[in-house]
Protein backbone atom coordinates (compact mmCIF):
# COMPACT_ATOMS: atom_id res chain seq x y z
CA UNK A 1 0.00 0.00 0.00
CA UNK A 2 1.47 3.28 -1.08
CA UNK A 3 1.11 6.12 1.34
CA UNK A 4 0.43 9.57 -0.04
CA UNK A 5 2.20 12.49 1.67
CA UNK A 6 -0.21 15.04 3.05
CA UNK A 7 0.89 18.57 2.04
CA UNK A 8 1.58 20.86 4.98
CA UNK A 9 -0.53 24.00 5.39
CA UNK A 10 1.12 27.31 4.46
CA UNK A 11 2.31 29.49 7.31
CA UNK A 12 0.05 32.26 8.54
CA UNK A 13 2.71 34.89 7.77
CA UNK A 14 6.18 35.03 6.31
CA UNK A 15 8.60 35.94 9.09
CA UNK A 16 11.35 38.48 8.40
CA UNK A 17 14.96 37.51 8.03
CA UNK A 18 15.86 38.22 11.69
CA UNK A 19 14.77 35.80 14.37
CA UNK A 20 11.84 36.54 16.67
CA UNK A 21 12.11 38.27 20.02
CA UNK A 22 10.05 36.17 22.38
CA UNK A 23 8.25 38.29 24.95
CA UNK A 24 5.79 35.69 26.29
CA UNK A 25 3.86 32.71 25.12
CA UNK A 26 1.28 35.07 23.59
CA UNK A 27 3.52 37.82 22.23
CA UNK A 28 6.41 37.81 19.72
CA UNK A 29 8.33 40.74 18.24
CA UNK A 30 10.04 40.70 14.85
CA UNK A 31 12.57 43.35 13.88
CA UNK A 32 13.61 44.33 10.34
CA UNK A 33 15.34 47.47 9.09
CA UNK A 34 14.86 49.26 12.40
CA UNK A 35 11.14 48.57 12.66
CA UNK A 36 9.61 46.25 15.19
CA UNK A 37 6.31 44.46 14.57
CA UNK A 38 4.45 42.96 17.53
CA UNK A 39 2.47 39.77 16.91
CA UNK A 40 -0.15 38.64 19.39
CA UNK A 41 -1.52 35.12 18.89
CA UNK A 42 -0.09 35.14 15.36
CA UNK A 43 -1.60 38.45 14.25
CA UNK A 44 0.28 41.79 13.91
CA UNK A 45 -1.11 44.28 16.39
CA UNK A 46 1.54 46.98 16.89
CA UNK A 47 4.62 48.44 15.22
CA UNK A 48 7.18 51.01 16.29
CA UNK A 49 10.75 52.09 15.50
CA UNK A 50 13.52 50.80 17.71
CA UNK A 51 14.58 54.37 18.63
CA UNK A 52 11.04 55.56 19.33
CA UNK A 53 10.89 55.81 23.13
CA UNK A 54 7.25 56.89 23.01
CA UNK A 55 6.37 53.85 20.93
CA UNK A 56 8.09 51.52 23.39
CA UNK A 57 6.25 53.07 26.33
CA UNK A 58 2.90 52.87 24.55
CA UNK A 59 3.47 49.21 23.62
CA UNK A 60 4.39 48.36 27.23
CA UNK A 61 1.22 50.00 28.54
CA UNK A 62 -1.03 48.28 25.99
CA UNK A 63 0.67 44.91 26.47
CA UNK A 64 0.01 45.08 30.21
CA UNK A 65 -3.60 46.18 29.72
CA UNK A 66 -4.22 43.31 27.22
CA UNK A 67 -2.47 40.71 29.43
CA UNK A 68 -0.06 39.88 26.62
CA UNK A 69 2.91 39.75 28.99
CA UNK A 70 3.86 40.25 32.59
CA UNK A 71 6.00 43.19 33.73
CA UNK A 72 9.03 40.94 34.30
CA UNK A 73 8.72 39.48 30.79
CA UNK A 74 8.53 42.93 29.18
CA UNK A 75 11.49 44.11 31.23
CA UNK A 76 13.66 41.16 30.18
CA UNK A 77 12.66 41.24 26.51
CA UNK A 78 12.96 45.00 25.94
CA UNK A 79 15.96 45.57 28.19
CA UNK A 80 14.30 48.14 30.44
CA UNK A 81 13.89 48.29 34.21
CA UNK A 82 10.77 47.18 36.06
CA UNK A 83 10.24 50.75 37.28
CA UNK A 84 10.07 51.90 33.64
CA UNK A 85 7.45 49.25 32.89
CA UNK A 86 5.28 50.15 35.88
CA UNK A 87 5.68 53.87 35.20
CA UNK A 88 4.45 53.46 31.62
CA UNK A 89 1.34 51.61 32.81
CA UNK A 90 0.68 54.13 35.57
CA UNK A 91 1.03 57.13 33.25
CA UNK A 92 -1.24 55.51 30.69
CA UNK A 93 -3.91 54.78 33.30
CA UNK A 94 -3.82 58.33 34.66
CA UNK A 95 -3.42 60.42 31.50
CA UNK A 96 -4.01 58.13 28.53
CA UNK A 97 -1.74 58.19 25.50
CA UNK A 98 -0.52 61.70 26.36
CA UNK A 99 0.79 60.39 29.68
CA UNK A 100 3.39 58.10 28.08
CA UNK A 101 4.64 60.63 25.54
CA UNK A 102 7.86 62.37 26.49
CA UNK A 103 7.32 66.08 26.95
CA UNK A 104 9.65 68.54 25.29
CA UNK A 105 12.04 70.08 27.78
CA UNK A 106 12.94 73.71 27.65
CA UNK A 107 13.05 76.93 29.63
CA UNK A 108 10.15 77.05 32.07
CA UNK A 109 9.96 80.81 32.32
CA UNK A 110 11.59 84.07 31.37
CA UNK A 111 15.07 84.91 32.54
CA UNK A 112 15.74 87.20 35.46
CA UNK A 113 16.49 90.21 33.31
CA UNK A 114 19.69 92.17 32.83
CA UNK A 115 19.21 94.27 35.99
CA UNK A 116 18.92 91.33 38.37
CA UNK A 117 21.55 89.30 36.51
CA UNK A 118 23.92 92.24 36.95
CA UNK A 119 23.09 92.32 40.66
CA UNK A 120 23.79 88.59 40.92
CA UNK A 121 27.18 89.02 39.26
CA UNK A 122 28.04 91.93 41.57
CA UNK A 123 27.02 90.11 44.76
CA UNK A 124 28.87 86.98 43.67
CA UNK A 125 31.97 89.09 43.21
CA UNK A 126 31.50 90.42 46.75
CA UNK A 127 31.57 86.84 48.09
CA UNK A 128 27.88 86.23 48.82
CA UNK A 129 26.63 82.65 48.72
CA UNK A 130 23.94 81.39 46.37
CA UNK A 131 21.32 81.26 49.11
CA UNK A 132 22.14 84.77 50.28
CA UNK A 133 21.71 86.13 46.76
CA UNK A 134 18.45 84.21 46.34
CA UNK A 135 17.16 85.64 49.61
CA UNK A 136 17.89 89.18 48.48
CA UNK A 137 16.16 88.71 45.14
CA UNK A 138 13.26 86.67 46.50
CA UNK A 139 13.83 83.77 44.09
CA UNK A 140 14.89 80.17 44.50
CA UNK A 141 18.51 79.13 44.98
CA UNK A 142 18.31 76.91 41.89
CA UNK A 143 17.35 79.95 39.79
CA UNK A 144 20.43 81.80 40.99
CA UNK A 145 22.59 78.72 40.36
CA UNK A 146 21.40 78.46 36.76
CA UNK A 147 22.04 82.16 36.26
CA UNK A 148 25.59 81.79 37.64
CA UNK A 149 26.20 78.85 35.30
CA UNK A 150 24.90 80.89 32.40
CA UNK A 151 27.16 83.80 33.31
CA UNK A 152 30.14 81.49 33.78
CA UNK A 153 30.85 82.57 37.34
CA UNK A 154 32.71 80.33 39.75
CA UNK A 155 31.63 79.78 43.38
CA UNK A 156 32.31 82.68 45.70
CA UNK A 157 35.60 82.69 47.55
CA UNK A 158 34.55 83.14 51.17
CA UNK A 159 37.30 83.93 53.61
CA UNK A 160 37.95 80.76 55.63
CA UNK A 161 37.40 80.95 59.34
CA UNK A 162 35.34 84.14 59.19
CA UNK A 163 33.25 84.13 62.37
CA UNK A 164 29.58 84.88 62.75
CA UNK A 165 29.31 86.00 66.37
CA UNK A 166 26.16 84.87 68.19
CA UNK A 167 26.63 87.65 70.76
CA UNK A 168 27.47 90.84 68.85
CA UNK A 169 28.42 93.98 70.71
CA UNK A 170 25.63 96.45 71.33
CA UNK A 171 25.51 99.21 68.73
CA UNK A 172 23.86 102.57 68.82
CA UNK A 173 22.71 104.92 66.11
CA UNK A 174 21.39 104.01 62.70
CA UNK A 175 21.94 100.64 61.03
CA UNK A 176 21.39 101.10 57.29
CA UNK A 177 19.60 98.14 55.74
CA UNK A 178 21.07 96.69 52.52
CA UNK A 179 19.47 97.97 49.35
CA UNK A 180 17.55 95.22 47.57
CA UNK A 181 16.66 95.43 43.86
CA UNK A 182 12.98 95.40 43.09
CA UNK A 183 11.71 92.46 41.07
CA UNK A 184 9.89 94.90 38.75
CA UNK A 185 13.02 96.95 37.84
CA UNK A 186 13.90 97.24 34.20
CA UNK A 187 17.42 97.15 32.81
CA UNK A 188 17.85 100.94 32.85
CA UNK A 189 16.48 101.50 36.35
CA UNK A 190 18.55 101.71 39.51
CA UNK A 191 17.47 100.15 42.83
CA UNK A 192 16.47 102.63 45.49
CA UNK A 193 17.89 102.55 48.99
CA UNK A 194 15.72 101.39 51.84
CA UNK A 195 15.19 103.76 54.80
CA UNK A 196 17.59 103.12 57.68
CA UNK A 197 16.49 101.03 60.61
CA UNK A 198 16.63 102.74 64.00
CA UNK A 199 16.45 100.44 67.03
CA UNK A 200 13.66 101.19 69.49
CA UNK A 201 15.88 100.97 72.53
CA UNK A 202 19.38 99.95 73.47
CA UNK A 203 19.95 96.68 75.27
CA UNK A 204 22.33 96.21 78.19
CA UNK A 205 25.88 95.26 77.24
CA UNK A 206 25.76 91.59 76.17
CA UNK A 207 28.39 88.92 76.56
CA UNK A 208 30.92 89.52 73.80
CA UNK A 209 33.06 86.70 72.43
CA UNK A 210 36.46 87.98 71.37
CA UNK A 211 38.11 86.78 68.14
CA UNK A 212 41.44 87.55 66.58
CA UNK A 213 42.06 88.91 63.10
CA UNK A 214 41.82 85.46 61.54
CA UNK A 215 38.38 84.76 62.98
CA UNK A 216 39.71 82.33 65.60
CA UNK A 217 38.46 82.70 69.19
CA UNK A 218 40.97 84.38 71.45
CA UNK A 219 42.80 81.75 73.50
CA UNK A 220 42.02 78.85 71.18
CA UNK A 221 44.88 76.68 69.93
CA UNK A 222 42.88 75.04 67.14
CA UNK A 223 43.45 75.85 63.48
CA UNK A 224 40.27 74.29 62.06
CA UNK A 225 36.76 75.31 63.21
CA UNK A 226 35.54 71.80 62.40
CA UNK A 227 38.12 70.19 64.71
CA UNK A 228 38.21 71.68 68.23
CA UNK A 229 40.30 68.89 69.73
CA UNK A 230 42.80 71.33 71.27
CA UNK A 231 40.03 73.28 73.02
CA UNK A 232 38.62 70.04 74.37
CA UNK A 233 42.04 69.14 75.69
CA UNK A 234 42.33 72.57 77.36
CA UNK A 235 38.95 72.03 79.03
CA UNK A 236 40.05 68.61 80.22
CA UNK A 237 43.14 70.15 81.85
CA UNK A 238 41.14 72.94 83.49
CA UNK A 239 42.28 75.74 81.17
CA UNK A 240 38.96 76.37 79.37
CA UNK A 241 35.60 77.09 80.97
CA UNK A 242 33.43 77.56 77.86
CA UNK A 243 34.27 77.05 74.18
CA UNK A 244 33.85 80.19 72.10
CA UNK A 245 31.84 79.95 68.85
CA UNK A 246 33.85 79.68 65.66
CA UNK A 247 31.87 79.34 62.43
CA UNK A 248 33.38 77.73 59.35
CA UNK A 249 32.59 79.11 55.90
CA UNK A 250 29.92 76.87 54.39
CA UNK A 251 26.79 76.86 52.24
CA UNK A 252 23.53 74.92 52.48
CA UNK A 253 23.83 74.36 56.23
CA UNK A 254 20.72 72.53 57.51
CA UNK A 255 18.58 74.36 60.08
CA UNK A 256 20.78 77.48 59.88
CA UNK A 257 17.66 79.66 59.75
CA UNK A 258 17.29 79.27 63.51
CA UNK A 259 20.21 81.70 63.87
CA UNK A 260 17.83 84.51 62.91
CA UNK A 261 16.49 84.28 66.46
CA UNK A 262 19.86 85.17 68.03
CA UNK A 263 19.27 88.96 68.18
CA UNK A 264 16.01 88.42 70.07
CA UNK A 265 17.67 85.98 72.46
CA UNK A 266 20.44 88.49 73.16
CA UNK A 267 17.93 91.30 73.73
CA UNK A 268 16.00 89.13 76.17
CA UNK A 269 18.98 89.30 78.53
CA UNK A 270 19.08 85.59 79.22
CA UNK A 271 22.84 85.35 78.59
CA UNK A 272 23.75 88.40 80.68
CA UNK A 273 21.58 87.29 83.59
CA UNK A 274 23.00 83.76 83.44
CA UNK A 275 26.52 85.18 83.39
CA UNK A 276 25.82 87.26 86.52
CA UNK A 277 24.08 84.45 88.42
CA UNK A 278 26.08 81.38 87.42
CA UNK A 279 29.37 82.82 86.23
CA UNK A 280 31.72 79.94 85.54
CA UNK A 281 30.62 76.45 86.49
CA UNK A 282 34.08 74.95 86.27
CA UNK A 283 36.32 73.81 83.42
CA UNK A 284 34.21 72.53 80.54
CA UNK A 285 34.03 72.64 76.77
CA UNK A 286 30.24 73.11 76.98
CA UNK A 287 29.99 75.88 79.54
CA UNK A 288 26.92 77.80 80.79
CA UNK A 289 26.66 80.09 77.79
CA UNK A 290 26.94 77.24 75.29
CA UNK A 291 24.48 75.07 77.23
CA UNK A 292 21.87 77.84 77.43
CA UNK A 293 22.32 78.74 73.76
CA UNK A 294 22.03 75.09 72.70
CA UNK A 295 18.90 74.57 74.82
CA UNK A 296 17.19 77.63 73.36
CA UNK A 297 18.07 76.80 69.75
CA UNK A 298 17.01 73.19 70.23
CA UNK A 299 13.66 74.38 71.57
CA UNK A 300 13.20 76.61 68.51
CA UNK A 301 13.99 73.59 66.33
CA UNK A 302 11.17 71.72 68.12
CA UNK A 303 13.57 69.30 69.81
CA UNK A 304 11.44 68.93 72.92
CA UNK A 305 13.56 66.57 75.04
CA UNK A 306 17.21 65.68 75.34
CA UNK A 307 16.42 62.14 74.16
CA UNK A 308 15.33 63.54 70.77
CA UNK A 309 18.93 64.60 70.09
CA UNK A 310 19.60 60.99 69.11
CA UNK A 311 17.65 61.65 65.92
CA UNK A 312 20.05 64.41 64.78
CA UNK A 313 23.69 64.44 63.75
CA UNK A 314 25.89 66.10 66.42
CA UNK A 315 28.15 67.56 63.72
CA UNK A 316 25.23 69.19 61.87
CA UNK A 317 23.81 70.67 65.08
CA UNK A 318 27.30 71.84 65.97
CA UNK A 319 27.47 73.98 62.84
CA UNK A 320 24.67 76.24 64.10
CA UNK A 321 26.38 76.52 67.51
CA UNK A 322 29.76 77.48 66.08
CA UNK A 323 31.29 74.24 67.36
CA UNK A 324 32.55 71.05 65.78
CA UNK A 325 29.91 68.96 67.57
CA UNK A 326 26.80 69.66 69.59
CA UNK A 327 26.46 68.17 73.09
CA UNK A 328 24.90 64.73 73.18
CA UNK A 329 22.12 63.41 75.40
CA UNK A 330 24.16 62.53 78.50
CA UNK A 331 26.06 65.84 78.34
CA UNK A 332 22.88 67.90 78.09
CA UNK A 333 21.35 66.02 81.02
CA UNK A 334 24.44 66.56 83.17
CA UNK A 335 24.66 70.26 82.33
CA UNK A 336 20.98 70.94 82.97
CA UNK A 337 21.21 69.11 86.29
CA UNK A 338 24.02 71.46 87.30
CA UNK A 339 21.79 74.48 86.70
CA UNK A 340 19.13 73.34 89.19
CA UNK A 341 21.18 71.65 91.89
CA UNK A 342 21.15 74.72 94.22
CA UNK A 343 19.19 77.91 94.81
CA UNK A 344 20.86 79.72 91.94
CA UNK A 345 18.11 78.52 89.61
CA UNK A 346 15.55 80.49 91.62
CA UNK A 347 17.80 83.56 91.62
CA UNK A 348 18.26 83.17 87.86
CA UNK A 349 14.48 83.18 87.27
CA UNK A 350 13.98 86.17 89.58
CA UNK A 351 16.83 88.11 87.97
CA UNK A 352 15.53 87.34 84.48
CA UNK A 353 12.04 88.48 85.48
CA UNK A 354 13.43 91.70 86.95
CA UNK A 355 15.44 92.34 83.79
CA UNK A 356 12.42 91.90 81.53
CA UNK A 357 10.20 93.95 83.84
CA UNK A 358 12.72 96.76 83.62
CA UNK A 359 12.68 96.54 79.83
CA UNK A 360 8.87 96.51 79.59
CA UNK A 361 7.59 98.60 82.49
CA UNK A 362 4.50 99.62 80.54
CA UNK A 363 3.29 95.99 80.45
CA UNK A 364 3.17 95.55 84.24
CA UNK A 365 -0.07 97.49 84.87
CA UNK A 366 -2.47 95.10 83.17
CA UNK A 367 -4.80 92.74 85.03
CA UNK A 368 -6.32 89.84 83.13
CA UNK A 369 -9.67 88.46 84.37
CA UNK A 370 -10.98 85.17 83.00
CA UNK A 371 -14.71 85.39 82.25
CA UNK A 372 -15.34 81.63 82.14
CA UNK A 373 -17.50 81.33 85.31
CA UNK A 374 -20.81 79.69 86.14
CA UNK A 375 -23.22 79.69 89.05
CA UNK A 376 -22.80 76.92 91.64
CA UNK A 377 -26.09 75.14 92.54
CA UNK A 378 -24.71 72.52 94.94
CA UNK A 379 -25.38 72.10 98.66
CA UNK A 380 -21.85 72.55 100.04
CA UNK A 381 -20.73 75.76 101.70
CA UNK A 382 -18.00 77.28 99.55
CA UNK A 383 -16.05 80.52 100.05
CA UNK A 384 -17.04 83.60 98.09
C-alpha positions, 0 to 999 in steps of 0.5 A: 500500500502506497502512502500519499504524503499530506501537504503541509498548510502554508504558514500564517505569515512570512517571518522576516529575516531576523529571528523573533524576540520572544516576549511571552507565550502570547507575544512575539516581536520581529525586527527588520530594518529598524522597525519592530512588529508585535504579533499577538496570537499570530496576528500583527497588532503593533509596530514602532521604530527601535529608537522611538521611546514613546512607541516603546512606552505605549506598547508596554502600557497596551501589552500590560492592559491586554495581558499579553505579557507580565512586567518581568517578561517585558522588562527582560525582553525590551531591556528596560527596568521594572520601574520603567514598565510600571511607570508606563502603565501608571502614566497611561492609566492616569493620562491616557496616550498623552501620559506616556509621551515624552514632553519637550524640555525647555526653559520654564519661564523668562530669565531674570532680566539684565538688571537682576543678573547684573546684581547677581554678578556683583554680589557673587563678586562680593563673596555672597553665597547662592542662598544669600543672593536668592534671599535678596532677590526673593527667588529660588537658589536653583534659579540663581545657580542656573544664572551663575552657570549661564554667566560662567561665574565660579563659586564665591571665595569666602574667607575661611574661618570668618566668624559669625558672632552669636553675641554681637556687641551692642551698637547705637545709632542708625543701622542702614539696611542693605538695598535690595533690587525690586523684582519689577526693575527694568534694565535701565532702572537703579534700585532705590535705597531702603530707609535706615532702621533705627532700634527702638531701645538699646539693650544692656551690654551683652556677653561679647566673644572675642576673636582675633584677626583670623576669625579664631576665638581668642585663646584657642589653639585650634586651626580648624573650626571643624576640629576643636580637639585642642580646646577640648584638651584645654577644658580637660586640663582645666584651662577652658571654661566655655568654648567660644563659637567659631563658624566655618565658611559653608553653604547649604547648612541645615537648620541654619535659619534658627540663627535669625532668632539670636538677636532676640535671644540676646535682647531678652537678657538671658545670657547676661543674667546667666553670666551674673548668676552662674558665672563659671561652672568649672572647666568645661568645653560646653559651659553655661553660655553654650548650654543655654544657647544650645537649649534655646536653639534646640527648643526653637527647632522643636527638639522637645527633650534631650532624648530627641537629640539621638535623631540628629547628627551632632556635627550638623547641630554643631554647625549652628552653635559654632562648634565642631559637635553639639552636646549629646544626650548625656552631656545635656542632662548633666549640664541641665542638672548642674543648673538646678542643683542649688538655689541659683536657679531660683535667683536666675528666674527672679533676675531674668524676670526683673530684667524683663520687667525693667525693659517693659515697664508699661506691660506691668499694669495690666490685670487679666480676668478670666470670664469663664465662670458659672453659678454653683447650685450645689449644697456645700458651703463654699467661700465667696 
